[in-house]
Amino acid sequence: MSISDEEFKKRLGKKIESLRLAKDLGVREFALIADIEHHQLINIEKGRVDIRLKTLRKIAEGFSLQAKDILDFD
């Protein structure tokens, strides 16, 4: 089943947020771990922006995961 780009961004953002919350990390705290700007993380979690592959890899590494694990949100 195909989903729209907007729905994909929302689901991806929710997955990242849930992983962050499961580790009991705040936005700023995890942004420092992942080496990204906290406002960028907020926008990703809200599904407002298209995420770059480099950023996805940084986020995955911040969770000690592979990027494919973050993209598995069905």
PAZAPA-4460 file (N, C-alpha, C; in steps of 0.05 Angstrom, whole numbers, plus 32768, in hexadecimal, padded with zeros to 4 digits):
% residues 74
    n_x    n_y    n_z   ca_x   ca_y   ca_z    c_x    c_y    c_z   seq   type   mol
   8011   7FE8   8000   8000   8000   8000   8012   8019   8000     1      M     A
   800C   802B   7FEF   801B   8043   7FEC   800F   8059   7FFE     2      S     A
   8021   8069   800A   8018   8080   801A   8023   8099   800E     3      I     A
   8016   80AF   8014   801F   80C9   8009   803A   80D2   8016     4      S     A
   8047   80E4   800A   8060   80EF   8015   805B   80FB   8031     5      D     A
   8044   8109   8033   803E   8116   804D   8039   8101   8063     6      E     A
   802B   80EC   805C   8026   80D7   8070   8040   80C9   8077     7      E     A
   8051   80C5   8064   806B   80B8   8069   807B   80C9   807D     8      F     A
   807C   80E4   8078   808B   80F5   808A   8080   80F5   80A6     9      K     A
   8065   80F4   80A8   8058   80F3   80C3   805F   80D9   80D1    10      K     A
   805D   80C3   80C3   8063   80A9   80CF   8081   80A7   80D8    11      R     A
   8092   80B1   80C6   80AF   80B1   80CD   80B4   80C2   80E5    12      L     A
   80A8   80D9   80E6   80AC   80EB   80FD   80A2   80DF   8117    13      G     A
   808B   80D2   8116   8080   80C4   812E   8092   80AE   8137    14      K     A
   809E   809F   8124   80B0   8089   812B   80C8   8094   8139    15      K     A
   80D4   80A9   812E   80EB   80B5   813B   80E4   80C0   8157    16      I     A
   80CE   80CD   8159   80C6   80D8   8173   80C1   80C1   8187    17      E     A
   80B5   80AB   817E   80B0   8095   8191   80CA   8088   819A    18      S     A
   80DD   8086   8187   80F7   807B   818F   8105   808D   81A3    19      L     A
   8103   80A7   819F   8110   80BA   81B1   8103   80B9   81CD    20      R     A
   80E8   80B8   81CD   80DA   80B7   81E7   80DF   809D   81F5    21      L     A
   80E2   8087   81E6   80E7   806D   81F3   8102   806D   8201    22      A     A
   8114   807E   81F8   812E   8080   8205   812E   8097   8219    23      K     A
   8117   80A3   821E   8113   80B8   8231   8126   80CF   822C    24      D     A
   8128   80D7   8213   8139   80ED   820B   8128   8105   8201    25      L     A
   8131   811D   8209   8124   8135   8200   812E   813B   81E3    26      G     A
   8120   814E   81D7   8128   8156   81BB   8144   8160   81BA    27      V     A
   814B   8173   81CB   8166   817F   81CA   817B   816A   81D1    28      R     A
   8175   8159   81E4   8188   8144   81EC   818D   8131   81D5    29      E     A
   8178   8127   81C8   817D   8115   81B2   818A   8123   819A    30      F     A
   8182   813C   8195   818E   814B   817F   81AD   814C   8182    31      A     A
   81B5   8150   819B   81D2   8151   81A0   81DF   8135   819A    32      L     A
   81D1   8120   81A2   81DC   8105   819E   81DE   8100   8180    33      I     A
   81C9   8108   8171   81C8   8102   8154   81D7   8117   8144    34      A     A
   81E2   812B   8151   81F1   8140   8143   81E0   814F   812E    35      D     A
   81C7   8156   8136   81B6   8166   8124   81AA   817D   8135    36      I     A
   819F   8191   8128   8193   81A7   8136   8179   819E   8143    37      E     A
   8173   81A8   815B   815A   81A0   8168   8141   81A8   8159    38      H     A
   8142   81C0   814C   812B   81C9   813D   8126   81B7   8125    39      H     A
   813C   81AC   811A   813A   819A   8103   812C   8180   810C    40      Q     A
   8134   8176   8124   8127   815E   812F   810A   8163   8134    41      L     A
   8103   817A   813F   80E7   8180   8143   80D7   817F   8129    42      I     A
   80E2   818C   8115   80D4   818C   80FB   80D2   8170   80EE    43      N     A
   80E6   8160   80F2   80E4   8144   80E8   80CF   8135   80F8    44      I     A
   80CF   8137   8112   80BB   8128   8122   809F   8131   811C    45      E     A
   809B   814A   8114   8080   8154   810E   8079   814E   80F1    46      K     A
   808B   8142   80E1   8085   813C   80C5   8084   8154   80B3    47      G     A
   8092   8169   80BB   8091   8182   80AB   80A5   8184   8095    48      R     A
   80BA   8173   8096   80D0   8176   8082   80D7   815B   8076    49      V     A
   80E3   815D   805E   80EF   8145   8053   810A   8141   8060    50      D     A
   810F   8128   8068   8128   8122   8076   813D   811A   8062    51      I     A
   8155   8124   8066   816B   811C   8054   8176   8101   805E    52      R     A
   8181   80F2   804C   818C   80D8   8053   81A2   80DB   8068    53      L     A
   81B3   80EF   8066   81C8   80F3   8079   81BC   80F8   8095    54      K     A
   81A6   8106   8097   8199   810C   80B0   818D   80F2   80BB    55      T     A
   8180   80E3   80AA   8174   80C9   80B3   818A   80B7   80BE    56      L     A
   81A1   80B6   80B2   81B7   80A6   80BC   81C1   80B0   80D7    57      R     A
   81C2   80CA   80DA   81CB   80D5   80F4   81B7   80CD   810A    58      K     A
   819D   80CF   8104   8189   80C8   8117   818A   80AB   811E    59      I     A
   818D   809A   810A   818F   807D   810E   81A7   8077   8120    60      A     A
   81BE   8083   811A   81D6   807E   812A   81D2   8088   8146    61      E     A
   81C3   809E   814A   81BD   80A8   8165   81AD   8094   8175    62      G     A
   819E   8083   8168   818E   806E   8176   819D   8053   8175    63      F     A
   81B5   8052   816A   81C4   8039   8166   81B4   8026   8155    64      S     A
   81A7   8031   8140   8198   8021   812D   81A2   8025   8111    65      L     A
   8198   8016   80FE   819D   801B   80E2   8185   802B   80D7    66      Q     A
   818A   803A   80C2   8174   804A   80B6   815C   803A   80AF    67      A     A
   8160   8021   80A6   8149   8011   809E   8137   800B   80B6    68      K     A
   8142   800A   80CE   8132   8005   80E6   811F   801D   80EC    69      D     A
   8128   8035   80E6   8117   804C   80EA   8101   804E   80D5    70      I     A
   8107   8044   80BD   80F3   8045   80A7   80DE   802F   80AA    71      L     A
   80E2   801D   80BC   80CE   8008   80C1   80B9   8012   80D5    72      D     A
   80A4   801F   80CB   8090   802A   80DD   8074   8021   80D6    73      F     A
   8071   800C   80C8   8056   8001   80C2   804D   7FEF   80D8    74      D     A
***
